[in-house]
Amino acid sequence: MTKINVLKECKCFQESDFINNEEFDSKDEALLKAQHMVRYMNDEFCGKHNFTLREVGDELQIAVDMNETKSSGCCGGGHCS
């Protein structure tokens, strides 16, 4: 089993249809889903954060960092402080 773990849920993620800690029987299936999530979140969310994917053991982690090119501040998800 491979799990997709979004390390910090921003407000945009919480309001999306994505599921955190979703598990997949196939690592390939999980990787395709995680890549889709990262691409979608970077393209369609508010732009205040940058999402990156990394593999740690049997887990795919999506990290959430402040997007340095946006100066409007945090989205209010409670994870930027």
Long-range contacts (C-beta under 8 A, 24 or more apart in sequence): 1-25, 1-58, 2-26, 2-27, 2-29, 2-30, 2-31, 2-58, 2-59, 2-60, 3-30, 3-58, 3-59, 3-60, 4-30, 4-33, 4-34, 4-37, 4-59, 4-60, 4-62, 5-59, 5-60, 5-61, 5-62, 6-37, 6-61, 6-62, 6-64, 7-61, 7-62, 7-63, 7-64, 8-63, 8-64, 8-77, 8-79, 9-64, 9-77, 9-79, 10-45, 10-48, 10-49, 10-64, 10-75, 10-77, 10-79, 11-75, 11-76, 11-77, 12-41, 12-45, 12-46, 12-49, 12-75, 12-77, 13-41, 13-45, 13-64, 13-77, 14-77, 16-41, 16-45, 27-58, 30-60, 31-55, 31-60, 34-60, 34-62, 37-62, 38-62, 46-75, 48-72, 48-73, 48-74, 48-75, 49-75
